[in-house]
């Protein structure tokens, strides 16, 4: 199956052309047309309800003899591919003339058999182009555009920026070296053991990967082995399991083994989930996709977004210990009381949060934080696939519609039944849902933990604490420049409309607001409000609290809001000694704490005085992994020299963002 790679349009592009092989088999000579017709009918039936049907080119089905370069149908295939490319609406769009020499140089290198070049080698090629030499900024733009067009592979993330794959098909060779069917696997005892571990446990040693690459067919990978491994990690083909929180700061070279979930062939043969459902100690959430079947790549990327966040559960059943990672189920230990299980079934990703005792003991803020992490991952992964298929202009001008809906699940008559949140009835006082299929009533109060409200922000509670005698900010405070923490707290006290109006008064353009609104459409509103106000302020040469007071007064808001922004918070930490409050939190404490932050990472980062550029970098490098972002944030904060990263400072920051209650108990338990 071949496709001309490009952005999706309403005219049925990209076209996906189906091609059948093994034309050289003798049986094909006898059944040529009947076989062709049979396959065409089967393919059409398979995809007749698929949303992408108009992009599929099934008839006439091309059969090729891959052993014969002169096969006339191979010639027909070339012609058809070229024709479909030239028919695309965006064919012939102008490209910068200055790019042409470098593009031709890379094409020549590829024809000579070069697959990967370093950034320095690219600079040398560029330096030969005399009047058409590109600047570093222009090279970066060139690489990103060429990557988006599928002409090369360039990943603008840490540890991957120094190399470029100039032959995209080379990635297929790399994948084939590890991810392949048993029938194509190399022979030999060590090779067999590697395959067995992959199929049963999904595990492979780093040295075994190198051993696979020592084969004559794949020796060309070895000079770039570290880069290739990091690239496969970035693409979520392989995962680096972490045994302890300290590994966040460990170098990649220290990772000795990897997980490859897509190679696991062993299905779940335990009663773990059914036992938990029958014991009534689980709450269930489902991401139900519009498409009838979820693309395997999407489900694997989703699994990878959290499978390295917690330890894979070891489950003892009938005296046998089993690692709970199968091709249809993954179970991970969140903490000593909570497990999370994820299944992919047709068009559903089913998430079960399991408590060791009973579902009523599930910590609501933990459940909602896990939900926020998983939802953020699946939204960003869905957006990634949308960007591969949707026109960029359409995406920029409209809020993207998510391809799934969130439903609740209950164990009902030996199976899981699903329903929308608005189907819950609370007319009797206790929220219930009646399954019409099985005529069974279910209490649903515990399910609401998935979307439990965050604790009230301390700022919101203090909005009106200024007395009539308060004169507001003094002269010194008025002359100060606002810090990110001040703007974050102010943004939290203003509505979205008020923030937009103040941003416009500060010189923000409508287009800038729209761009930010699109960028933050799946993040908490406070993130958008802060970024809008802060973006305005950092453009000013000098801006003081006096200027903010004037703006607030123009909008009819009391300048006393800024008193709340300045005022320190008073928290009840009487259960902790002063020595404990002045300690640096342990790695294990921060590891447990990360599970309870959810999508409040930007708000917490600002309160902890983490540089915004660092936050943006980890958000870029770990787009699908909110929990990983939180851990990286804590690791960075813990290394601060000044101000000292104490338990008290952390508790105050958590209080500011509405995460104080349960997190205080966690920190208390580690002291």
C-alpha positions as CSV (number, residue, x, y, z in Angstrom):
1,X,0.0,0.0,0.0
2,X,1.6,3.3,-1.1
3,X,0.5,6.9,-0.5
4,X,1.6,10.2,-1.8
5,X,2.4,12.0,1.5
6,X,0.8,15.4,1.9
7,X,-1.8,17.3,3.9
8,X,-5.4,16.3,3.7
9,X,-7.8,18.3,1.5
10,X,-11.4,18.1,0.7
11,X,-10.6,16.8,-2.8
12,X,-9.7,13.3,-1.6
13,X,-5.9,13.9,-1.0
14,X,-3.7,12.3,0.0
15,X,-4.5,9.3,-2.2
16,X,-3.6,5.9,-0.9
17,X,-3.0,3.5,-3.7
18,X,-3.2,-0.3,-2.9
19,X,-0.7,-2.5,-4.5
20,X,-0.6,-6.4,-4.3
21,X,2.5,-8.5,-4.6
22,X,3.4,-12.1,-5.5
23,X,2.3,-11.7,-9.0
24,X,5.2,-14.0,-9.9
25,X,3.5,-17.0,-8.3
26,X,2.2,-19.5,-10.8
27,X,-1.3,-19.7,-9.4
28,X,-1.7,-16.0,-10.3
29,X,-1.4,-16.8,-14.0
30,X,-4.5,-19.0,-13.7
31,X,-6.6,-16.7,-11.5
32,X,-5.4,-13.2,-12.5
33,X,-8.7,-11.3,-13.0
34,X,-10.8,-13.3,-10.6
35,X,-8.2,-12.8,-7.9
36,X,-8.0,-9.1,-8.7
37,X,-11.8,-8.7,-8.5
38,X,-12.0,-10.7,-5.3
39,X,-9.4,-8.6,-3.5
40,X,-11.0,-5.3,-4.7
41,X,-14.4,-6.4,-3.3
42,X,-12.8,-7.4,0.0
43,X,-10.9,-4.2,0.4
44,X,-13.9,-2.1,-0.4
45,X,-16.0,-4.0,2.1
46,X,-13.3,-3.6,4.8
47,X,-13.2,0.2,4.4
48,X,-16.7,1.0,3.3
49,X,-17.6,2.6,6.6
50,X,-14.2,4.1,7.2
51,X,-14.0,7.9,7.4
52,X,-11.0,8.0,5.0
53,X,-12.7,5.9,2.2
54,X,-12.6,8.8,-0.3
55,X,-8.8,8.8,0.0
56,X,-8.4,5.1,-0.9
57,X,-7.6,4.1,-4.5
58,X,-8.6,0.4,-4.6
59,X,-9.7,0.0,-8.2
60,X,-8.1,-1.0,-10.4
61,X,-5.9,-3.0,-8.0
62,X,-2.3,-3.1,-9.2
63,X,-0.4,-6.4,-9.0
64,X,3.4,-6.3,-9.2
65,X,6.1,-8.8,-9.6
66,X,8.7,-7.5,-7.2
67,X,11.4,-9.7,-8.6
68,X,11.0,-8.2,-12.1
69,X,12.1,-4.5,-12.5
70,X,10.6,-4.6,-16.0
71,X,7.1,-5.6,-14.9
72,X,4.7,-3.3,-16.8
73,X,2.5,-2.8,-13.8
74,X,5.5,-1.3,-11.9
75,X,5.7,1.2,-14.7
76,X,2.0,1.8,-14.4
77,X,2.4,2.3,-10.6
78,X,5.1,4.9,-11.2
79,X,3.0,6.8,-13.7
80,X,0.0,6.8,-11.4
81,X,2.0,8.0,-8.3
82,X,3.4,10.9,-10.4
83,X,-0.1,11.7,-11.8
84,X,-1.6,11.8,-8.3
85,X,1.2,14.0,-7.0
86,X,0.7,16.5,-9.8
87,X,-3.1,16.5,-9.3
88,X,-2.8,17.6,-5.7
89,X,-4.1,21.1,-5.2
90,X,-0.9,22.3,-3.5
91,X,1.4,21.0,-6.3
92,X,3.5,23.8,-7.7
93,X,3.4,26.0,-4.6
94,X,6.4,28.4,-4.6
95,X,9.3,27.5,-2.3
96,X,12.2,29.9,-1.4
97,X,14.8,30.0,-4.3
98,X,17.6,30.0,-1.7
99,X,16.6,26.5,-0.6
100,X,17.2,24.9,-4.1
101,X,21.0,24.3,-3.9
102,X,20.8,22.7,-0.4
103,X,17.9,20.6,-1.5
104,X,19.7,19.4,-4.6
105,X,22.8,18.6,-2.5
106,X,20.8,16.5,-0.1
107,X,19.1,14.7,-3.0
108,X,22.5,13.9,-4.5
109,X,23.8,12.6,-1.1
110,X,20.7,10.4,-0.8
111,X,21.3,9.0,-4.4
112,X,24.9,8.2,-3.4
113,X,23.6,6.0,-0.6
114,X,23.9,8.4,2.3
115,X,21.0,8.0,4.8
116,X,22.1,10.2,7.7
117,X,24.2,13.4,7.9
118,X,25.2,15.4,10.9
119,X,24.3,19.1,11.4
120,X,27.9,20.0,10.9
121,X,28.0,18.1,7.5
122,X,24.9,20.1,6.5
123,X,26.6,23.3,7.4
124,X,29.6,22.4,5.2
125,X,27.3,21.7,2.3
126,X,25.5,25.0,2.9
127,X,28.8,26.9,3.0
128,X,29.5,25.8,-0.7
129,X,26.4,27.7,-2.0
130,X,28.1,31.1,-2.2
131,X,25.4,33.7,-2.7
132,X,22.7,31.3,-1.6
133,X,24.1,30.4,1.8
134,X,21.4,30.0,4.4
135,X,21.7,31.5,8.0
136,X,21.3,29.2,11.0
137,X,17.7,30.4,11.4
138,X,17.0,29.8,7.7
139,X,18.5,26.3,7.9
140,X,16.2,25.5,10.9
141,X,13.2,26.7,8.9
142,X,14.4,24.7,5.9
143,X,14.7,21.5,7.9
144,X,11.3,21.8,9.6
145,X,9.5,22.5,6.3
146,X,11.3,19.7,4.5
147,X,10.4,17.4,7.4
148,X,6.7,18.4,7.2
149,X,6.8,17.6,3.4
150,X,8.2,14.1,4.1
151,X,11.5,14.8,2.2
152,X,13.7,14.3,5.3
153,X,13.4,13.5,9.0
154,X,14.5,16.2,11.5
155,X,13.5,16.2,15.1
156,X,13.9,19.5,16.9
157,X,14.3,18.0,20.4
158,X,17.2,17.5,22.8
159,X,19.8,14.9,21.6
160,X,18.2,14.6,18.1
161,X,19.0,18.1,16.6
162,X,22.5,17.2,15.6
163,X,21.5,14.6,12.9
164,X,19.1,14.5,9.9
165,X,17.8,11.5,8.1
166,X,17.9,12.6,4.5
167,X,16.2,9.4,3.2
168,X,12.9,9.0,5.1
169,X,12.6,5.4,3.8
170,X,15.6,4.6,5.9
171,X,13.4,4.7,9.0
172,X,11.6,1.6,7.7
173,X,14.9,-0.2,7.6
174,X,15.6,0.8,11.2
175,X,12.2,-0.4,12.3
176,X,12.5,-3.6,10.4
177,X,15.7,-4.5,12.3
178,X,13.7,-4.8,15.6
179,X,9.9,-4.7,14.9
180,X,9.2,-7.6,12.6
181,X,7.2,-10.8,12.3
182,X,8.6,-14.1,13.5
183,X,8.9,-15.5,10.0
184,X,11.4,-12.8,9.1
185,X,13.3,-13.1,12.4
186,X,17.0,-14.2,12.1
187,X,17.9,-17.8,13.1
188,X,20.1,-18.7,16.0
189,X,19.8,-19.3,19.8
190,X,20.5,-15.7,20.9
191,X,18.1,-14.3,18.3
192,X,15.4,-16.8,19.4
193,X,15.8,-15.7,23.0
194,X,15.6,-12.1,22.1
195,X,12.4,-12.7,20.2
196,X,10.9,-14.8,23.0
197,X,11.5,-12.0,25.6
198,X,10.0,-9.5,23.2
199,X,6.8,-11.5,22.5
200,X,6.2,-12.5,26.2
201,X,7.4,-9.4,28.1
202,X,8.2,-6.7,25.5
203,X,11.7,-6.4,26.9
204,X,15.0,-6.1,25.1
205,X,18.5,-5.4,26.4
206,X,20.5,-2.5,24.9
207,X,23.3,-5.0,24.0
208,X,20.7,-7.2,22.3
209,X,19.7,-4.3,20.1
210,X,23.3,-3.8,19.1
211,X,23.6,-7.5,18.5
212,X,20.7,-7.3,16.0
213,X,22.4,-4.4,14.3
214,X,25.6,-6.4,13.9
215,X,23.9,-8.4,11.2
216,X,25.3,-7.7,7.8
217,X,21.9,-6.3,6.7
218,X,21.9,-3.7,9.5
219,X,25.6,-2.8,10.1
220,X,25.0,0.6,8.6
221,X,23.0,1.6,11.7
222,X,25.9,1.0,14.2
223,X,27.8,4.3,13.5
224,X,24.6,6.2,14.6
225,X,23.4,3.7,17.2
226,X,22.9,6.3,20.0
227,X,21.1,8.7,17.8
228,X,18.9,5.9,16.4
229,X,18.0,4.6,19.9
230,X,17.1,8.1,21.0
231,X,15.0,8.7,17.9
232,X,13.1,5.4,18.5
233,X,12.5,6.5,22.0
234,X,11.2,9.9,20.8
235,X,8.8,8.2,18.4
236,X,7.6,5.9,21.3
237,X,8.7,2.8,19.3
238,X,10.8,1.8,22.3
239,X,10.3,2.9,25.9
240,X,12.8,3.3,28.7
241,X,11.3,1.9,31.9
242,X,12.2,3.7,35.1
243,X,12.6,2.0,38.4
244,X,13.0,5.0,40.6
245,X,12.4,8.7,40.4
246,X,16.1,9.4,40.6
247,X,16.4,8.1,37.0
248,X,14.9,11.3,35.8
249,X,18.4,12.8,35.9
250,X,20.3,9.7,34.8
251,X,22.0,9.9,31.4
252,X,20.4,8.0,28.6
253,X,23.6,5.9,28.2
254,X,22.8,4.3,31.6
255,X,19.5,2.7,30.4
256,X,20.3,-0.9,29.9
257,X,17.0,-2.3,28.8
258,X,13.9,-1.1,26.8
259,X,10.3,-1.9,26.4
260,X,8.7,-2.5,22.9
261,X,5.0,-2.9,23.6
262,X,4.1,-3.5,19.9
263,X,6.2,-6.7,19.9
264,X,4.2,-8.3,22.7
265,X,2.0,-11.2,21.3
266,X,1.0,-12.6,24.6
267,X,-2.6,-11.8,25.6
268,X,-3.9,-11.2,29.2
269,X,-4.4,-14.6,30.8
270,X,-5.2,-13.4,34.3
271,X,-8.4,-12.7,36.2
272,X,-6.9,-9.5,37.6
273,X,-9.5,-7.0,36.1
274,X,-12.5,-9.2,36.4
275,X,-11.7,-9.9,40.1
276,X,-11.4,-6.2,40.8
277,X,-14.6,-5.3,39.0
278,X,-16.5,-8.0,40.9
279,X,-15.0,-6.7,44.1
280,X,-16.4,-3.3,43.3
281,X,-13.2,-1.5,44.0
282,X,-12.7,0.2,40.6
283,X,-13.9,3.3,38.7
284,X,-13.8,3.1,34.9
285,X,-13.4,5.7,32.2
286,X,-13.5,5.3,28.5
287,X,-12.1,7.3,25.6
288,X,-14.5,6.2,22.8
289,X,-13.4,7.1,19.3
290,X,-15.6,8.1,16.4
291,X,-13.7,5.7,14.1
292,X,-14.7,2.1,14.4
293,X,-11.0,1.0,15.0
294,X,-8.2,2.9,16.7
295,X,-5.0,3.0,14.7
296,X,-2.4,0.8,16.4
297,X,0.1,3.6,16.3
298,X,-2.2,5.8,18.3
299,X,-2.8,3.2,21.0
300,X,0.9,2.4,21.3
301,X,1.8,6.1,21.7
302,X,-0.9,6.4,24.3
303,X,0.4,3.4,26.2
304,X,3.9,4.8,26.0
305,X,2.7,8.2,27.4
306,X,2.3,6.7,30.8
307,X,3.7,3.2,30.8
308,X,7.1,4.6,31.9
309,X,5.5,6.8,34.6
310,X,4.8,4.0,37.0
311,X,6.1,0.5,37.7
312,X,4.5,-2.3,35.8
313,X,2.5,-4.3,38.3
314,X,3.6,-7.8,39.4
315,X,0.6,-9.9,40.0
316,X,0.5,-13.2,41.9
317,X,-2.2,-15.6,40.6
318,X,-2.3,-19.3,41.6
319,X,1.3,-19.1,43.0
320,X,2.7,-17.6,39.8
321,X,4.0,-14.1,39.5
322,X,3.3,-12.2,36.3
323,X,4.3,-8.8,34.9
324,X,1.0,-7.2,33.9
325,X,1.9,-6.1,30.4
326,X,0.2,-7.8,27.6
327,X,-0.8,-7.0,24.0
328,X,-4.3,-6.1,25.2
329,X,-3.8,-4.9,28.8
330,X,-1.3,-2.9,30.8
331,X,-1.5,-2.6,34.6
332,X,0.7,-0.2,36.6
333,X,1.2,0.6,40.3
334,X,0.5,4.3,41.0
335,X,1.1,3.9,44.7
336,X,0.7,1.3,47.5
337,X,-3.1,1.6,47.3
338,X,-3.9,2.5,43.7
339,X,-3.3,0.6,40.4
340,X,-4.3,1.8,36.9
341,X,-5.3,-0.6,34.1
342,X,-5.6,0.3,30.4
343,X,-7.2,-1.8,27.7
344,X,-7.7,-1.1,24.0
345,X,-10.8,-2.7,22.5
346,X,-11.8,-1.8,19.0
347,X,-12.6,1.9,19.2
348,X,-12.3,2.3,23.0
349,X,-9.4,2.9,25.4
350,X,-10.7,1.7,28.7
351,X,-9.0,3.0,31.9
352,X,-9.7,1.4,35.3
353,X,-8.5,3.0,38.5
354,X,-8.3,0.3,41.1
355,X,-8.1,0.7,44.9
356,X,-6.7,-2.1,47.1
357,X,-9.8,-2.0,49.4
358,X,-12.8,-0.3,48.0
359,X,-13.6,2.4,45.3
360,X,-14.9,4.8,47.9
361,X,-11.4,5.1,49.2
362,X,-10.0,6.3,45.9
363,X,-8.4,9.8,46.5
364,X,-10.5,12.2,44.3
365,X,-7.6,14.5,43.5
366,X,-5.4,11.6,42.5
367,X,-8.2,10.3,40.2
368,X,-8.7,13.7,38.6
369,X,-5.0,14.3,38.2
370,X,-4.5,10.9,36.5
371,X,-7.5,11.7,34.2
372,X,-6.0,15.1,33.3
373,X,-2.6,13.4,32.5
374,X,-4.2,10.7,30.3
375,X,-6.6,13.1,28.6
376,X,-3.8,15.6,27.9
377,X,-1.8,12.7,26.3
378,X,-4.6,11.4,24.2
379,X,-5.6,14.9,23.0
380,X,-2.0,15.7,22.0
381,X,-1.5,12.4,20.3
382,X,-4.8,12.8,18.4
383,X,-3.7,16.3,17.4
384,X,-0.5,14.9,16.1
385,X,-2.3,12.5,13.8
386,X,-4.7,15.3,12.8
387,X,-1.8,17.5,11.8
388,X,-0.6,14.8,9.6
389,X,-3.9,14.7,7.8
390,X,-5.6,18.1,8.1
391,X,-4.8,21.2,6.2
392,X,-2.8,23.6,8.4
393,X,-4.9,26.6,7.5
394,X,-8.1,24.8,8.6
395,X,-6.5,23.8,11.9
396,X,-5.3,27.3,12.6
397,X,-8.7,28.9,11.9
398,X,-10.9,26.5,13.8
399,X,-10.8,24.8,17.2
400,X,-10.0,21.2,16.4
401,X,-12.8,18.7,17.2
402,X,-11.5,15.9,19.3
403,X,-12.1,12.5,17.6
404,X,-13.3,10.9,20.8
405,X,-15.8,11.3,23.7
406,X,-15.2,10.5,27.3
407,X,-17.7,8.0,28.9
408,X,-18.0,6.4,32.3
409,X,-18.1,2.6,32.7
410,X,-19.7,0.2,35.2
411,X,-19.3,-3.5,35.6
412,X,-22.8,-4.8,34.7
413,X,-23.9,-8.5,34.3
414,X,-20.3,-9.8,33.6
415,X,-19.4,-7.0,31.2
416,X,-18.6,-3.3,31.1
417,X,-21.5,-1.0,30.1
418,X,-20.7,2.7,29.2
419,X,-22.7,5.9,29.4
420,X,-22.3,9.6,29.1
421,X,-21.9,11.8,32.2
422,X,-25.1,13.6,31.6
423,X,-27.1,10.3,31.8
424,X,-26.5,10.1,35.6
425,X,-29.6,10.8,37.6
426,X,-29.5,12.5,41.0
427,X,-33.2,12.9,41.5
428,X,-33.1,10.5,44.5
429,X,-30.2,12.3,46.1
430,X,-27.6,9.6,45.4
431,X,-26.3,9.8,41.7
432,X,-27.4,6.7,39.9
433,X,-27.4,5.3,36.4
434,X,-29.8,2.5,35.1
435,X,-28.5,0.2,32.4
436,X,-31.3,-0.3,30.0
437,X,-29.7,-3.3,28.4
438,X,-29.5,-5.3,31.7
439,X,-32.1,-3.4,33.7
440,X,-29.6,-2.8,36.5
441,X,-29.2,0.2,38.8
442,X,-25.7,1.5,39.6
443,X,-24.6,4.0,42.2
444,X,-22.2,6.4,40.5
445,X,-21.0,8.8,43.2
446,X,-17.5,7.4,43.2
447,X,-17.2,7.8,39.4
448,X,-17.3,11.5,39.8
449,X,-13.7,11.3,41.3
450,X,-12.5,11.3,37.7
451,X,-13.5,14.9,37.5
452,X,-13.4,16.0,41.1
453,X,-13.3,19.8,41.6
454,X,-9.9,21.2,42.6
455,X,-9.6,22.7,46.0
456,X,-10.5,26.4,46.1
457,X,-7.6,28.6,45.3
458,X,-6.4,30.6,48.3
459,X,-6.4,33.7,46.1
460,X,-10.1,33.2,45.4
461,X,-10.8,33.0,49.2
462,X,-8.9,36.2,49.9
463,X,-10.4,38.4,47.2
464,X,-12.2,40.6,49.7
465,X,-9.9,40.5,52.8
466,X,-8.8,44.2,52.4
467,X,-10.5,46.3,55.0
468,X,-11.8,49.8,54.5
469,X,-8.6,51.2,56.0
470,X,-6.4,49.5,53.4
471,X,-4.6,52.0,51.3
472,X,-3.6,49.5,48.7
473,X,0.0,49.1,47.4
474,X,2.5,51.5,48.7
475,X,4.9,53.7,46.7
476,X,7.7,51.1,46.6
477,X,5.3,48.3,45.5
478,X,3.8,50.5,42.8
479,X,7.2,51.1,41.3
480,X,8.1,47.4,41.1
481,X,8.0,45.4,37.9
482,X,5.5,42.4,38.2
483,X,7.1,39.0,38.4
484,X,5.5,35.9,36.7
485,X,4.1,34.8,40.1
486,X,2.3,38.1,40.5
487,X,0.8,37.9,37.0
488,X,-0.3,34.3,37.4
489,X,-2.1,35.2,40.7
490,X,-3.8,38.2,39.1
491,X,-4.9,36.2,36.0
492,X,-6.4,33.6,38.3
493,X,-8.6,36.3,39.9
494,X,-9.8,37.7,36.5
495,X,-12.3,36.1,34.1
496,X,-11.2,35.1,30.6
497,X,-13.1,38.1,29.2
498,X,-11.4,40.5,31.6
499,X,-8.0,39.1,30.8
500,X,-8.6,39.6,27.1
501,X,-9.8,43.2,27.5
502,X,-6.7,44.0,29.7
503,X,-4.4,42.3,27.2
504,X,-5.9,44.4,24.4
505,X,-5.3,47.6,26.4
506,X,-1.7,46.5,26.8
507,X,-1.3,46.3,23.1
508,X,-2.2,42.7,22.4
509,X,-3.5,42.1,18.9
510,X,-6.7,40.1,18.1
511,X,-4.7,37.7,16.0
512,X,-2.2,37.1,18.9
513,X,-5.1,36.3,21.3
514,X,-6.7,33.9,18.7
515,X,-3.3,32.2,18.3
516,X,-2.9,31.8,22.0
517,X,-6.5,30.6,22.4
518,X,-5.9,27.9,19.8
519,X,-2.6,26.9,21.4
520,X,-4.1,26.6,24.9
521,X,-7.5,25.2,23.8
522,X,-7.0,21.9,25.7
523,X,-5.2,23.4,28.7
524,X,-6.7,25.0,31.9
525,X,-8.0,28.6,31.3
526,X,-5.6,30.0,33.8
527,X,-2.7,29.0,31.6
528,X,-4.1,31.0,28.7
529,X,-4.9,34.0,30.9
530,X,-1.4,34.1,32.4
531,X,0.4,33.7,29.0
532,X,-1.7,36.5,27.4
533,X,-0.9,39.0,30.2
534,X,2.7,37.9,30.6
535,X,3.3,38.1,26.8
536,X,2.1,41.7,26.9
537,X,4.2,42.7,29.9
538,X,7.5,41.3,28.7
539,X,7.1,43.4,25.5
540,X,7.1,46.6,27.5
541,X,10.5,48.2,28.2
542,X,9.3,49.1,31.7
543,X,6.0,48.2,33.3
544,X,5.1,48.6,37.0
545,X,2.3,47.7,39.3
546,X,1.2,51.4,39.0
547,X,0.4,50.7,35.4
548,X,-1.6,47.6,36.4
549,X,-3.6,49.6,38.9
550,X,-4.6,52.1,36.2
551,X,-5.7,49.3,33.9
552,X,-7.8,47.6,36.6
553,X,-9.5,50.8,37.5
554,X,-10.4,51.4,33.9
555,X,-12.1,48.0,33.9
556,X,-13.9,48.8,37.1
557,X,-12.0,46.2,39.1
558,X,-10.7,47.1,42.5
559,X,-7.0,47.8,42.7
560,X,-7.0,45.9,45.9
561,X,-6.8,42.7,43.8
562,X,-3.1,43.5,43.7
563,X,-3.0,43.3,47.5
564,X,-4.0,39.7,47.2
565,X,-1.2,39.2,44.6
566,X,1.4,40.5,47.0
567,X,0.1,39.0,50.3
568,X,1.8,35.9,51.5
569,X,-0.4,32.9,52.3
570,X,-0.9,31.5,55.7
571,X,-1.2,27.8,55.8
572,X,-1.8,25.4,58.7
573,X,1.3,23.3,59.0
574,X,1.2,22.9,62.7
575,X,1.6,19.1,62.4
576,X,5.1,19.6,61.0
577,X,8.1,20.7,62.9
578,X,10.1,23.8,61.8
579,X,13.1,21.5,61.0
580,X,10.9,19.4,58.7
581,X,9.5,22.5,56.9
582,X,13.0,23.7,56.2
583,X,14.2,20.4,54.7
584,X,14.5,19.7,51.0
585,X,11.7,17.2,50.0
586,X,13.0,13.7,49.2
587,X,12.9,12.2,45.7
588,X,10.4,9.7,46.8
589,X,8.1,12.4,48.2
590,X,8.2,14.4,44.9
591,X,7.6,11.2,43.0
592,X,4.4,10.5,44.9
593,X,3.5,14.2,44.7
594,X,3.7,14.2,40.9
595,X,0.7,11.9,40.7
596,X,-1.5,14.6,42.2
597,X,-0.6,17.6,40.1
598,X,-2.5,16.8,36.8
599,X,-2.7,19.7,34.4
600,X,-1.7,22.4,37.0
601,X,1.9,22.1,36.0
602,X,2.3,25.6,34.5
603,X,0.6,27.2,37.5
604,X,2.8,25.3,39.9
605,X,6.0,26.0,37.8
606,X,5.4,29.7,38.0
607,X,4.8,29.6,41.8
608,X,8.0,27.6,42.2
609,X,9.9,30.3,40.2
610,X,10.9,27.9,37.5
611,X,12.0,29.7,34.3
612,X,9.2,29.8,31.8
613,X,11.6,28.8,28.9
614,X,12.5,25.6,30.8
615,X,8.8,24.8,31.2
616,X,8.2,25.4,27.5
617,X,11.2,23.2,26.6
618,X,10.0,20.2,28.7
619,X,6.4,20.7,27.4
620,X,7.9,20.5,23.9
621,X,10.1,17.5,24.6
622,X,7.5,15.5,26.5
623,X,4.3,16.6,24.7
624,X,2.3,13.5,25.5
625,X,3.7,12.9,29.0
626,X,2.2,15.3,31.5
627,X,3.5,13.3,34.4
628,X,7.0,13.3,33.0
629,X,6.8,17.0,32.7
630,X,5.8,17.3,36.3
631,X,8.7,15.1,37.4
632,X,11.2,17.0,35.4
633,X,9.8,20.2,36.9
634,X,10.3,18.9,40.4
635,X,13.8,17.6,39.6
636,X,14.8,21.0,38.3
637,X,13.3,22.9,41.3
638,X,15.0,20.5,43.8
639,X,18.4,21.5,42.4
640,X,17.9,25.2,43.1
641,X,20.6,26.8,45.2
642,X,18.6,29.9,46.0
643,X,15.9,30.2,47.2
644,X,16.3,26.9,49.0
645,X,13.7,24.4,47.8
646,X,12.1,23.6,51.1
647,X,9.0,21.7,52.1
648,X,7.4,24.9,53.3
649,X,8.0,26.7,50.0
650,X,6.5,23.8,48.1
651,X,3.5,23.6,50.3
652,X,2.8,27.3,49.8
653,X,3.0,26.9,46.1
654,X,0.7,23.9,46.2
655,X,-1.7,26.0,48.3
656,X,-1.7,28.8,45.7
657,X,-2.7,26.4,42.9
658,X,-5.4,24.6,44.9
659,X,-3.5,21.4,45.6
660,X,-2.8,21.7,49.3
661,X,-5.0,19.2,51.1
662,X,-4.0,15.7,49.8
663,X,-0.4,16.8,48.9
664,X,0.2,18.0,52.5
665,X,-0.6,14.5,53.7
666,X,1.8,13.0,51.2
667,X,4.6,15.2,52.2
668,X,3.8,14.6,55.9
669,X,3.9,10.9,55.3
670,X,7.5,11.2,53.9
671,X,8.8,13.3,56.8
